[in-house]
Amino acid sequence: MVTQSIDGSPRLSTEQAALMAICGVALWLAAAVLLRWLAAAGALDGSMRLYVYFLTIPGTVPFVFALRRIGKLSADQLIPAYSLATAMALLCDGVAVAWFPSLYGANPDHVRLAAAAILWGAGVGIFLAFAIAPKVRLG
C-alpha cells in the first residue's frame, strides 16, 4: 500500500523501508566481494578501470527493477526506496573503509579503488532510479 505525506509525496511502508535497507546492505556486500576480486585481478588498474565503470551502468539497471519488485514499489516510490538502499550501502562502505579496509583487499590502492567504485555505483544507481521512474518532481 502506498501512503502519502502531507505534501502528497509517496512514502514507504515500514516493511518496504526495512526491505530496502536490507537490500542496500546485501547489494553493497555483493559489490564489495566482486570489487575485491576485480581489484586482485587488476581490473581496477589503469585503463581497465574505465571498462569497470562503464559496465557498472548496464549492470546496475537490473538492480533498480529488482528492488522495485522485491519492495512491491509503485513508480512514485522508486526514488525514495532506491535512495534508502543506496544510503545503507554507502554507510556500509564508509564503515568498511574506516575499520575493515581488508574487506576490499590487502593493497591500499585496491581499497581506494574499490571504495571509489562503490561511490560510482551508488551515483549510477540513483541516477538510474530517476531515469526509470516515470514521474519525477524536482520542485
N, C-alpha and C positions, 0 to 999 in steps of 0.2 A: 504494500500500500504506500502511495506517495503522499507524504504530508507536506504542508507548505508553511513557511514562516509568515509573519505578519505582512511582509512586503511582497509575498506571493512567490518567493524563490523556493525551489524544491528542497526538501530536507530528506535526509537518510533516516530510516528507522534505526533503532538501537542495534537490531540484528544485522542490518546492512552495513552499518558503520563498523561493527565488530568483524564482520567478514572481510571488509576492505582492509582493515588494519592487519588481520592475519594474512591476507593475500599479499599485502605490501611486504611484510617480513619474509614470507615464503619466496616471493619473486626476487627480493634482494639476495637472499641466501643462494638461490639458484644462479643468479648473476655473479655473485662473489665466487662461487665454486668454478663457474665457467671462465671467469676472468683470471682466476689463479692459474688454471690450466692454459689459457691463451697466453698469459704472460710468460709462463715457463716454456712454452713452445716458440716464443719470440714473436707472436702475432701482434704484440703491442709496441714493438720496436720499429723505429724508422717509418718508412712509408707503409708498412703493413698496418699500422695503426689507422691509417685513412680508410682501409677496407673494413676494419672492425667498426669504425664509427659509421661508415656508410651503411653497412649491413645491419646496424642497430635499428635503423629506420624501418625497413620492412619486417625485421624480426620482432619489433615491438607491437605492430598492428594486431596480431592475434591476441596479445595480452589485453589490449583495450576491449576487444569483443568478448574475451573470456571473462573479464571482470564484470562486464555488463550482464552476461548470462549467469555467472555464479551469484551475483548480488541481486538478480532479478530487478535490474535497474531500468527505470524509464529513461528516455533520451535526455530529459532535463536533469536527471541525477548523475549522469555520466561524469561531468566535470568535477563536481564536489567529491564523488566517490573515488575517481582516479587520483584526484589531488590528495585525498586522505591516504590512499595506498602508497602514493609516492612519498608523502611526508614520512610515513613509517619507514620506508626503505632508506630515505636519506638520514633519518635518525640512527638507524642501524649502521649505516655507512660511517657516520661520524664516530660512533662508539667503537666500531671495528678499527678505524684508522688510529684513533687515540689510544686504545687499550689492547687491541688484539690485531696489530698490523700483520702478524704472521699468517693470518687468515688469507691475505692476498698474496703472500709469498715471502721468502726469506730476503730477497733483494729489495732495498729501499726504493729503487726505481720501479720495480714491479708493483709495490704498494701504491706509490704515487700514480702510476699509470692506470692501475685497476680502479682506484678511487675516482680518478678523473673520468674514466669510462662510465662508472656508476652515475656520476653527476650528469654526463652527457645523456645517458639513457633516461634519467629522470626528466630532463628537459624535453627530450624527444617524446616521451610518453604523455606528458601534459600537453604539449603541442598537438599531438595526435588526438587526444581526447577533445580538444577544442575543435579540431578539424572534422572529427567524426560526428560530434554532437550537432544535431540539425538546427537547434536554436541556441544562439549564444547571445546573452545580454551583457554588453560591456559597459553600459552606462546607466 
